[in-house]
Amino acid sequence: MESAHYFSASPAGPFTRKPLTVELAGETRKLQTSAGIFSPDGIDKGTAVLLAEVPAPSPAGNLLDIGCGWGPIALTMALRAPHARVYAVDVNERCITLTNENAALLGLDNVTASMPDEVDPDVRFDTIWSNPPIRIGKAELHSLLKMWLPRLAPGGSAWLVVQKNLGSDSLQRWLSTELGASFTVSREATSKSFRILRVRKASR
């Protein structure tokens, strides 16, 4: 898959929706997908590992999915925490449209997908889940994580899934150095070829 294709705001080719049947939060769901996005044919391996390994999100407050694609992470958060507000961000317009439409298909009114700069900068997040877009390059990835991880609420946690051979250990070291004393970065699980990293903000 060409990274430039699904990392662009307006992918080339027609935006043609097609049906997608997947299991989310323990049940089979009928959703929509399209070409020109990340993992259009289902849940990719990294996201599947994340969803299998992480504990339940905060039951209330604000939750965030960084790089939402067609919405598997954001939708799972919303299904598991119906009283929370789920924010989903992506730079790809199709991803934003599909995540909002898929939330509507599931009757979820607690999901809002948007461009990153459309999220109120004062919002703080109790839980962040992300399969971050490693292939955008180290500088852009670091910029993306520095934009969102400092916006954890006190006591909040971010859970990131990163493939081992794409730099999970070096990313863990960088986060530990970059985020400062009020954050703790740990490796919580290893599954298949992926690591789950947890970034926790101190309660006070």
N, C-alpha and C positions, 0 to 999 in steps of 0.2 A: 504494500500500500504506500502511496506517495505521501510523505508527511506534509509537503507543501499543499497538497490537495485539501486535506481535512483541517489544516491549521489556518487556512485562509478564511476571511470573513464571509466571502461569497464564492463558494466552490464552483468550478466549471461544471457544465452539464446541467440537464434539467432536474428540477426538484420534484421527483416523482415518488410519492409515498407508496410503500408496500407493506403488507401485513407482517407482523413479527410476533411469534408466540414464545414466551420465555417464562421461567419460574422466578418469581420475586417474592420475598418474605413468605416462602413456604407454599405458595399457590401459583397455579398457571395463569398467566396474564396475556391478554391479546392486545397488542400495541401496534405502533407504526414505526417504520424506519425509512431510510432512503440512502441512495449513494451519496458520496461526497462528505461522509462523516467518519469518525473513528468507529471501528468494529460494527459495521452496519448490519451484520448477519446474526448478531447475538451478543451474549455477554463474553467479553474477552477473558483470557486466563487470569490476568492480574486482578481485574475487578471481581471475578469469581472468588479468588483467594481472599481478597479484602472482605467481601460480604460474608464469607464463611468464618473468618477469624476474629473480626472485631466484636466487642461487646455492644449491647444495645446503645443507641444514641441517647442523649439527654431527652427525657420525656416531654420537656417543655423548653421554652426559650427559642433561640435562633440556631439553626443548623446550616451547614454549608457543604456543597459539593463543588470542588474546583475542577473544571474541565468535564462538563456533564455528559457530553455526547448525546445519545438519544434518551438518557435519563435513568439508567439502571440504579445508580447509587442514590440519586436524589429521590427517586420513587420509593426505593426500599426504606430510606430514612422516613419519608412521609407516612408510609404504611406502618412502620414500627413505632412512630412517635406522632400520632394523629393530632396531638395538642400543641406540637411545636410548629414553628414557621421555618420552612425549608427554602433556602436560597440556592440556586444552581447557576453557575456562571460558565460561559464558554465564549470564545472569540468567533465561533462559526455560527452564522445566523440560522442555518438549518437545524443545528443542535438545539438552539434556543426554542425555535418553533416546535420541534418534535417533542422536546421535554414538556413544554407547556401543553401541547395537545395530548400527550400520553398521560399526563396528570389528569386532564379533563376526562379522558377515557376511563380512568380508574375512579373517577369521582373525588379526586383529591383537590381540595380548595386551599391547601396549606403549602403549595409549591409555587414559587415564582422563579422562572428562568430568565436570565437577562445577560447583557454584556457586562463585564466586570465594572466598568465605570458608572453603571446605572445603579449600583448598590450604594446605599447611604453610607458614607465613610465612618459615621458614628456607630453603626451597628457592630455589636460584639457577638461572637459565636461560642456557644456552649459545647458544640461538637462539630468538628470538620472531618469529613471523609474524602479521600481523593486517591485516584489513580493518576498521578500527575503526568503531564505530557513530557516525559524525559527527552524525547527525540527533537524537541524544539531547540536543544542546545543548552549547555551549562549556564551561560550568562542569562539567557531568557528564563530558564527554569528558576535560577536563583532569584531573579527579579520578581517572578510570579510568587514564589513562596515568601519572600520578604514583604510582599504586598498584603498577604492574607494571614499568615501565621501569627504575626504580632497582634492581630485582631481577635485572638482568643479571649474569651471572658475569663476572669479569675477562676481557677479551678477547672477550666475547660481543657479538652484534649483534641488534638488532631491526629488522625490515623492515616498513614500514607503507605501504599503498596508500591514497591520498587523492585524491579528485577535485579538479581544479584550481579549479573554480568553487564548491567547498565549503570553500575556505580552506586548501589545502595549503601555500601559501607562508607564510601567517601562522602556521600550526601549526609549521612548521619554525623560524621565528624564535622562537616561544614555547618550544619544546623546547630550543633552543640557550641561551636565557636561564635556563630553569627548572632544567635538570638539573645544571648546574655543570661545573667544570673537568675532571672525570674522564670526561666524556662528549663525544663528537663527533657532530654532527648534519649530515648531508649529503643532497643530492638526487642519487640514483643513476641515475634513469631517468625519462623521460617517454614515455608510450605512450597514444595516443588522447587521452582527456580526463583522464588520471590521472598522478599523480606517485608514484614510489617513494622514500620517505624511509628513510634508514638511521641508526639510533642505535647507536653503538659505545661500549662501555665500555673504558677503558684497561686494559691487561694488568696494570698494578700501580700 
